[in-house]
Amino acid sequence: MLKITWEKVPAVPAISNLHNTNTFQAVLATDGIKTFCLIQFEDGMMLWRPESRHPHANKALIGYHSGTKSSNRFFYNDRITTQSNRVRYRPDENNGKIVVGGVAKDMNAKGRWAFRLESNSETFTNPRKACLNWYERESFPFYRWFDRPCPCSWLQGRFDFAYTSGRRIRRNGFKEPDVPGE
């Protein structure tokens, strides 16, 4: 979990907005399968004045974006961003939403939003977590004190000499097993 707090943040240009500041918080939380961003806008503390911003400045948005430009990008902008400036710039006075898979439901709590940031199914298994769980379940004799856990990525496995490539196995006369479904 990661908690970030912005306290009394002025809008740009800050020189003319020192008394019109915003205070809000974001929490990123995951259990290794589901990931959420929780946002809380402190009641009465969202004081940016849009009329004092540059007319071509970006408009305020509430939501998330994966940061990619691909056609299957992962993003959501709350409908509050289409409202008047009075509503858009005062999320602390409006009911927040719970957003899962791009579908928003009213949270019935002012200034609070919850966004699910992935689309894993209930049967999803996090391979890194499964690997580390396996490592923890293994017996731990004294000679393994300095052993590293199993590689949890292709790159880690590539540089771990306890593992080898399928090509090297075939060159030494061993056949790879047939794996159903591949």
LOROLO-241898 format. One record per residue (C-alpha): residue in three letters; x, y, z. Coordinates in steps of 0.001 Angstrom, whole numbers, plus 500000, padded with zeros to 6 digits. Layout:
REM LOROLO-241898
[node 'ala' [X Y Z]]
...
This chain:
REM LOROLO-241898
[node 'met' [500000 500000 500000]]
[node 'leu' [501145 503505 499201]]
[node 'lys' [499493 506621 500639]]
[node 'ile' [500160 510032 499127]]
[node 'thr' [498861 513280 500627]]
[node 'trp' [498849 516624 498857]]
[node 'glu' [498353 519390 501387]]
[node 'lys' [497536 522984 500451]]
[node 'val' [498713 522589 496843]]
[node 'pro' [498345 525791 494797]]
[node 'ala' [497110 525734 491208]]
[node 'val' [499308 526837 488320]]
[node 'pro' [500312 529654 488185]]
[node 'ala' [500929 529407 491907]]
[node 'ile' [501979 533039 492186]]
[node 'ser' [498362 534200 491839]]
[node 'asn' [496712 531270 493653]]
[node 'leu' [498530 530977 496969]]
[node 'his' [495330 531158 499032]]
[node 'asn' [493276 528891 496765]]
[node 'thr' [494861 525536 497512]]
[node 'asn' [493707 521923 497411]]
[node 'thr' [494192 519151 499957]]
[node 'phe' [493549 515552 498930]]
[node 'gln' [494854 512025 499349]]
[node 'ala' [495382 508971 497147]]
[node 'val' [495980 505426 498367]]
[node 'leu' [497225 502684 496038]]
[node 'ala' [496488 499257 497501]]
[node 'thr' [496884 495716 496176]]
[node 'asp' [496762 492177 497450]]
[node 'gly' [498750 490969 494431]]
[node 'ile' [495578 490222 492472]]
[node 'lys' [493205 493163 492858]]
[node 'thr' [494512 496735 492764]]
[node 'phe' [492651 499871 493816]]
[node 'cys' [493255 503598 493906]]
[node 'leu' [491254 505310 496640]]
[node 'ile' [490973 509093 496490]]
[node 'gln' [489702 511377 499205]]
[node 'phe' [489171 515097 498666]]
[node 'glu' [489119 516821 502046]]
[node 'asp' [485793 518502 502759]]
[node 'gly' [486015 522238 502227]]
[node 'met' [489641 522065 501109]]
[node 'met' [489307 521958 497295]]
[node 'leu' [489695 525672 496690]]
[node 'trp' [491253 526024 493234]]
[node 'arg' [489545 528742 491244]]
[node 'pro' [489355 527798 487560]]
[node 'glu' [488843 531424 486531]]
[node 'ser' [492337 532264 487834]]
[node 'arg' [493971 529565 485702]]
[node 'his' [495257 530118 482179]]
[node 'pro' [492326 529786 479717]]
[node 'his' [494137 527054 477759]]
[node 'ala' [495226 525074 480825]]
[node 'asn' [494087 521469 481119]]
[node 'lys' [490694 521010 482692]]
[node 'ala' [490463 519115 485990]]
[node 'leu' [489915 515359 485585]]
[node 'ile' [489023 512661 488084]]
[node 'gly' [489860 509135 487000]]
[node 'tyr' [492827 507112 485803]]
[node 'his' [494790 506347 482652]]
[node 'ser' [497231 503528 481925]]
[node 'gly' [499566 505929 480151]]
[node 'thr' [499639 503928 476914]]
[node 'lys' [498495 505096 473500]]
[node 'ser' [497399 501653 472299]]
[node 'ser' [493842 501017 471144]]
[node 'asn' [493105 498880 474224]]
[node 'arg' [494279 501483 476731]]
[node 'phe' [492853 501368 480209]]
[node 'phe' [491273 504645 481322]]
[node 'tyr' [488284 506218 483011]]
[node 'asn' [487209 509853 483395]]
[node 'asp' [484374 510458 485818]]
[node 'arg' [481277 512230 484506]]
[node 'ile' [481911 515019 487016]]
[node 'thr' [484540 516268 484546]]
[node 'thr' [481761 517149 482069]]
[node 'gln' [479920 519305 484622]]
[node 'ser' [480257 523033 485220]]
[node 'asn' [483467 524391 486736]]
[node 'arg' [481633 524857 490045]]
[node 'val' [481024 521093 490199]]
[node 'arg' [484199 519896 488431]]
[node 'tyr' [486545 521806 490733]]
[node 'arg' [484746 520907 493976]]
[node 'pro' [484812 517075 494169]]
[node 'asp' [484825 517438 497970]]
[node 'glu' [481193 518616 497754]]
[node 'asn' [479995 515814 495449]]
[node 'asn' [479303 512141 496031]]
[node 'gly' [482165 509999 494813]]
[node 'lys' [481965 506779 492827]]
[node 'ile' [483160 503205 492988]]
[node 'val' [484460 502324 489514]]
[node 'val' [485047 498703 488498]]
[node 'gly' [485664 497823 484870]]
[node 'gly' [484688 501313 483752]]
[node 'val' [481252 501027 485390]]
[node 'ala' [480589 503647 488061]]
[node 'lys' [478294 503266 491056]]
[node 'asp' [477497 506032 493507]]
[node 'met' [479447 505685 496758]]
[node 'asn' [477084 507925 498787]]
[node 'ala' [480092 509602 500396]]
[node 'lys' [481169 513127 499553]]
[node 'gly' [484652 513534 498144]]
[node 'arg' [485547 509825 497976]]
[node 'trp' [486324 507805 494855]]
[node 'ala' [487494 504194 494514]]
[node 'phe' [488911 502904 491231]]
[node 'arg' [489769 499288 490495]]
[node 'leu' [492875 499508 488319]]
[node 'glu' [493037 496037 486763]]
[node 'ser' [490626 493522 485306]]
[node 'asn' [491832 490225 486788]]
[node 'ser' [489280 487444 487124]]
[node 'glu' [488492 485733 490432]]
[node 'thr' [490576 482736 489287]]
[node 'phe' [493663 484832 488427]]
[node 'thr' [496869 483582 490028]]
[node 'asn' [499690 486061 490437]]
[node 'pro' [502746 484055 489274]]
[node 'arg' [505197 486056 491398]]
[node 'lys' [503070 485575 494500]]
[node 'ala' [502649 481846 493769]]
[node 'cys' [506411 481514 493350]]
[node 'leu' [507169 483276 496615]]
[node 'asn' [504452 481285 498439]]
[node 'trp' [506064 478067 497183]]
[node 'tyr' [509456 479262 498382]]
[node 'glu' [508059 480044 501836]]
[node 'arg' [506444 476572 502116]]
[node 'glu' [509674 474752 501294]]
[node 'ser' [511757 473380 504154]]
[node 'phe' [514618 475661 505101]]
[node 'pro' [517831 473743 505911]]
[node 'phe' [520851 475706 507146]]
[node 'tyr' [522645 475448 503763]]
[node 'arg' [519831 477390 502068]]
[node 'trp' [520344 480428 504298]]
[node 'phe' [521871 482467 501451]]
[node 'asp' [519715 481040 498631]]
[node 'arg' [517612 483425 496643]]
[node 'pro' [513923 482660 496061]]
[node 'cys' [512915 481097 492771]]
[node 'pro' [513010 483435 489762]]
[node 'cys' [509694 485170 489377]]
[node 'ser' [510334 486586 485919]]
[node 'trp' [511848 485369 482662]]
[node 'leu' [514820 487705 483089]]
[node 'gln' [515551 486445 486613]]
[node 'gly' [515361 482846 485359]]
[node 'arg' [517676 483673 482444]]
[node 'phe' [520443 484709 484843]]
[node 'asp' [519806 482001 487448]]
[node 'phe' [522145 479106 486628]]
[node 'ala' [519833 476655 488421]]
[node 'tyr' [517633 476882 485305]]
[node 'thr' [518461 476128 481691]]
[node 'ser' [516855 476659 478297]]
[node 'gly' [514904 474005 476400]]
[node 'arg' [517424 474190 473532]]
[node 'arg' [520268 473206 475847]]
[node 'ile' [518204 470280 477158]]
[node 'arg' [517529 469025 473586]]
[node 'arg' [521232 469340 472632]]
[node 'asn' [522050 466969 475499]]
[node 'gly' [519599 464346 474205]]
[node 'phe' [516622 464995 476501]]
[node 'lys' [513130 465442 475093]]
[node 'glu' [510855 468189 476351]]
[node 'pro' [507573 466812 477738]]
[node 'asp' [504371 467334 475774]]
[node 'val' [502203 469832 477599]]
[node 'pro' [498477 469491 476825]]
[node 'gly' [496824 472620 475527]]
[node 'glu' [499929 474225 474009]]
